[in-house]
């Protein structure tokens, strides 16, 4: 029989991943030892080696894993049959969920990518490029002015800008309980609505800039009539709603 990890073994690996991400984000990859991660999950440091070859393997598992997950989920969301506007809204919603639920991984990527082994870092970069290309394609379908060959750099710049906006949540969202952060901040639902609204607005502005530069007019592909544009005022009125 193949050597398939047991359910308890998989649960333990997930627990190690969560604690390693939390500790690496809080103290830095180089500032955290294997024994400390083991203590956080209730096993000895050497016991971790039954699940991971070492800290390098944990970091690679976290950063390669999230890149794979984002690309796979992005492809699934973009592959719907509701049209490009709905596909873009689904992509935005998925990335917002990631940014709000996995803030430690965003911090980890920003700060620790260079600590990956060369092969693992190349894998992350390859997956990220594919993810960006997926977004660029959908954005250009959703906003006709961005479909022009000369507008491709604008669409690409807008995608990177929206990633930066959404990925700012480790700094902008407010409290991060995993890091002992007690600042006041927006509820998750309100922040999610705000991020979605800002992302749609950024792409609309990019399309409008192309129209202004070319002097053409017409449908810029905005979502005002699609029902996909988040209503921040409504979200704010339900700020105490249950976490999505």
N, C-alpha and C positions, 0 to 999 in steps of 0.2 A: 504493500500500500504506500502511496506517496506520503511524504512527511508534511502533513498539513497542520498548521498551528491550531491548538484547541481554542474553543471560544474564550476560555479564561486567559489563555496566552495572548490572544488578540486584544482582549480588554486590558491586559497589563501593558501591552505595547502602546495602546492609545493613552493610557494613564501616564506612561513615561513621556510620550510625545507632548502631552499637555504641560506637564511639569517642566520638562526641558525647555519648551518654548517660553514659558513664564519666567523661568530663572535666567535664561539667556537674554531675554528682552529686558529684564530688570537690572542685570549685573554685567552683561556682556558675555560672549562665548568664552573668552579667555579667563574670565573671572569666576567661572563656575566649575567645580570639580565633579567627577563621577560620583564620589561618595555623597555629595550634597543632593544630587538628583535622586540617588538611591534612597536617601533619608526621606525625601519629599514623597516618595511613593511607598515607603514602608518596607524596603528591601535593602540588603547590603549593596554597597557600590559594586563589588565583584559580581553580585547577582544580576546586575544589568547586562553583563556580557552574554547572558543566555538569550537576550532579546536584541541587543545591538553590539556591534564590534567595538564601539567606543564613542567618544564625543563627536568625532568627525562623522561617523555614520549617522548619529542622531541628527546633526545639523543638515546633512545631505538628505536624510529622510524627510525632514520638515520642509526644506526649501524646494527640493525637487518634487516632493509630494504635493505641495500646494500649487505649484506651477502646472502639474499634470491635472489636478482637480479643476483648476480654473479653466483650462483649455477644454477638457472633456465636457464640463458643465456649459461652457460658452457655446460649444458646437451643438449641444442638445437644445439650448434655448434659441439659438439662431436658426435651427432647422425646422421651426414650426411653419405652419401653412397659413398664418394669419396676415402675412405681408411684412414688408421691411420695417414699417413703423412699430408694429407690435414686436418684431424680433429685436429691434433696438431697445425698446422699453424692457423687454425680458433680459437682455444683456446687462442693462444698467441696474435693474433690480437684483440680479444675481451678484454683481460685483459689489453693490451696496451691502447686501447681506454678508458677503465675505468680509468686507471692511469693518462692519460693525461687530461681527462675531469672532473675528480672528485678528484682533488688533496686535496681539503679540507677534504674529507672523509677519505683519507689515513692518513692525519695528525691527524684527530679526532680519528681514530681507534688506532693509535700508542700511543696516549697520554691519551685518556679518557676511554678506555675500562673498567678500574677498577672502574670508576664512575657509571657504569651500575648496576642496581639491580641484585642480584644473578641469578634470573630466566632468565632475559634477557641476561646476560653474558653467561649462559649455552647454551642458544639458539644460540647465535652467534658462540660459540665454536663448537657446533654440526654441524651447517651449514658449517663452515670453514673446519671441518674434512671431510665432504662429498665432498667439492670442491677439497681438496687436493687429496682424493682418486680417483676422476674422472681424474685428471691430471696424477696421477701415472699410472693408467691403460692405458691411451692413450699413454703416453711416452713409456711405456714398449712394446706396440704394434708397435709403430713407429720405435723403435730402438731394433732390435732383441737381441743384446748382453745384454740388460737390462731386457729381458724377463726371464732370468734364475732366479731360486729361490734365489740363493745367491747374485744376483745383485739388488734385490728389495730395500735394504737400500741405494744403490747408486742412484737409480732412485728417491727415496723419497727425498734424500738430494738434488739432482739436482733440483727437483720441488721447494723446499723451497728456494734454492739459486736463482732461476729464479724469484720467487715472490719478493724476496728482491731486486733484480736488477730492475725489472719493477716498483716496488713500491717506488723506490728512487726518482721518478719524482718531489715530492715537493722540493727536494734539487738540482736535477740535470738538470731539464728542463729549468730553467731560469725564466723569468718573470711570475708572477701570478697576473694578473690584479685585481682579486677579493681581493687581499691583498695589493694592491697599490705598487706592486713590479715592478720596472722599469729597472731591470738588462737586459743586452743584453743576448740573448740565441738563440738556434736553433729554426727554425720554427717547427710547429707541425708535418708536414709531414716528415721532416728530422729526428726529434727525434723519431717518430713512426718507421721509417725504421731502425734506429740504434738499438732501443730496440728489434725489431723483430729479427734482425740479431744476436745480442748478445745472445738472448734467444736460438735460434736455435744452435748457436755455443756452448753454455753451455751444452745442451743436447748431442750434438755430442761428445764433450770432455768427458762427463760422460761415454758414450758408448765406446769410445776409451780407457778409463782407464780400463774398465772391460776387453776388448780384451787384453790389455797389461798385466794385472794381470794374466789372464788365459793362455796367450800364444797362443790363437786361432786367426784365421784370418777370414775375410769374410766381408759381407755387414754390416756396422754399422748403417744402417738406416739413413744416412745423407740425406739432402734434395737437394744436389747440382744439381740433374737432375730432380727434381720434379717441378721446377718453383715456389716453395713456399718460397725460401730463399730470403730475401729482399736484394736489391742491394743498399747499402748505398751510393756508389759513384754516382749512378744515382739520388738517392734522394737528395744528396747534390747539384747536378747540377740544381735541380728544387726547391731550397730552398724557392723561393718566390711563389710557387704554392699556390692556394687557399686552405684554411683549408678543410680537408676531412670531 
